[in-house]
Amino acid sequence: MSHGPRSGLAAVSAALLAMSRHLEVRDVLKTIVASARELLDAQYAALGVPDDHGGFAQFVVDGVSEEQWKAIGPLPRQHGILAAMLHEARAERLADVRKDPRFEGWPSAHPDLVDFLGLPIRDGDEVIGALFLANKNCPKPEGSCGFTQDDEELLGILAQHAAIALTNARLYERSRELTIAEERSRLAHELHDAVSQKLFSLRLTAQAATRLVDRDPSRAKGELQQVAALAAEAADELRAAVVELRPAALDEDGLVATLRTQIQVLDRAHSARVTFAGRGVKALPASQEEAVLRVAQEALHNALRHSGADHVDVTLDRRGSGAVLRVTDDGSGFDPQAVRRAGRHLGLVSMRDRASGAGGTLTVESAPGKGTTIEMEVPGG
């Protein structure tokens, strides 16, 4: 049994191992689709997870560029062949999907699909997805399908394991949601205990300064300095708590769009010019995307608050299957030899911890008066 450039037990094993390596639903879906397309040597592959309203909660494609996907438009509805796979729960293998009586067309920007192989993904009696491939890379006699019975059986094996991987990922995400809810509750208590106490002290100190400002300006000045210190401590408490929460924008928009939006906001809010460029970056495992975002936020905070920079440049470039984040400023810089002091002051320890925790590396280049470059590389999935 041959299936293009990768064939045999080793290829099947590699695909199954790739699916089991991820815990995030989004990562599992992408891995299933990419594995199926490569294993069966097809031009296109897609996987749809149905919602309860006749559409798809998630729809992942492989073989279509991001520009093509945007041009295609909204997610498809559950009709035609897709509906048959979801509702009748059977395999579909067609020589020309366009000639099937159930075919209802597609948007003008959609690639032209001909031979077609699709299977439902089932968890017991429940259909939890539809996986399909199109345009097998092989010679096809007139009127025949490039996908064979062997291909259908192989895709069936993949679909069974995909159901397991997808179910496990859903269970993981549900457990994480519970953990996040518990963490939010804990943070709420901590904020109440720590921040509210500082704000109460700040209020009392401000009142004392008001009473002293006319009869003892010197003491009033001291009280106002204490107000500033308490306000800074309260801000640090809030910032530390917020940083521990995963931003929803990552799940909704992805890393590149989230970074671009946040940097546009910073550019408007600060006198320094803040720019961003993202080049060819593919989606990363969720833990790596969060780590990259957190390091970017910390590095930007340092550059904008402590370095006196006029310009801060952020780039995110593809490197192999991973990515490289680079945050460069033209600010005051610091002496890398004073690593302990700088590490505490600039959050370098936490940035390195985040990078290593995501399987990546962090390097820092700086010199007094020469600005700073922080570079983080993650391996991808």
Secondary structure as UniProt FT lines:
FT   TURN            4..5
FT   HELIX           8..20
FT   HELIX           25..39
FT   TURN            40..41
FT   STRAND          42..50
FT   STRAND          56..62
FT   HELIX           66..72
FT   HELIX           80..88
FT   STRAND          92..94
FT   HELIX           97..99
FT   TURN            101..102
FT   TURN            108..109
FT   STRAND          116..123
FT   TURN            124..125
FT   STRAND          126..136
FT   TURN            142..143
FT   HELIX           149..190
FT   HELIX           191..195
FT   HELIX           196..212
FT   TURN            213..215
FT   HELIX           217..243
FT   HELIX           248..253
FT   HELIX           255..269
FT   STRAND          273..279
FT   HELIX           286..305
FT   STRAND          311..319
FT   TURN            320..321
FT   STRAND          322..329
FT   TURN            336..337
FT   HELIX           339..346
FT   HELIX           348..357
FT   TURN            358..359
FT   STRAND          361..366
FT   TURN            368..369
FT   STRAND          372..378
//
